[in-house]
C-alpha cells in the first residue's frame, strides 16, 4: 500500500482482539510513522460457512482469503493467520 508520505506501508504484524476483530500494524518506509488499521470481525455469513464445514468434519478455510488459507486454532477460536479475524469457537 502507498503511504501518505510518498513511501510504502510495510506490514509489521496482525494483532487479534478479544472481540473477534483484528488490528494490522503498518510502518511507512519513508517516515517510519506507524499506522493501525482495524480489520472488521467476521460477518454472520462468514461464520456460518465455517460452522457448516466444521459440522461436516472438514478443515475450514478463511472465507476472505480462499482455499489456500486454513484457519488455525488460537485458544478457543479458529483464526485466520493472515487477517487475524476469529471465525468460530471450538
N, C-alpha and C positions, 0 to 999 in steps of 0.2 A: 504494500500500500504506500502511496505517496504521503509524505508528511507536509504539513502546512508550512514548514520552514525550508522546503526545497529538497530535502533528502527523502529517505525511505524509512518506514516504520518496521522495526525488526521485532518479531515475537520473542519475548523473554520467557513467557510461561502462561499457563492457564490455571486459575485457582477455582475449583468447585466450591460452591457455597451451600450452606445448610438448607436453603430454601429451594434448591434444585437449579438455580441459575448458576452462571459461572462468570468469572472476570478474566479477561485477557489483558495481560500487561505487555505493552509495546514501548520500545525506545527509539527515538529519532536518531538516524545515523549521522546527522549534521550537528544537531544542537545538544544531544544527549538528554533531552527532555523525555519524561516518561508519561505515558498515557494509559488509562484504564478504560476498557470498553466492556460494558455489561452484555453478556450473551443471555437472551431470554430463556426461561425454563421451558421444558417440553410441553407441547400442547396436548389436549386430550386425545386427538387423533394419533399423534406420535406415540403416546403412552399405550394406547390400545393396540397399535401394531406390534409393539414389543411384547405386551401381555399375550397376544394371540400366538406369537412364535414360542413363547415360554410354555404355554399350555400344550403345544404340540411337541414338547421336549426338544426344541431346536435351540441353536445359538443365535441370539438376536444380533442384528447389525444396527449401526446408527441410522435412524430414519433420515437424518440430514446429510449424511455423507455417503451412504450406499453400501454395497456389498463388501467392499474391501476393508471396512472399519467395524470390527466386532466390538461389542460393549464388554467392558471389564468390570469385575466386582471391586467396589471401593466401600468397605464397611458393609452396610446393609443395602447399598444401592448398586444398580447397574449403570455405569457411567461411560460415556464416550471419552477416550483418552485424548482425542483431538480437540473437541469443543468443550469438554468438562461438564456437560449437561447430564443430569441424572434422569433416566427414563423409567426405571422401575425399582421396586423394593423386592429383595429376595430373603 
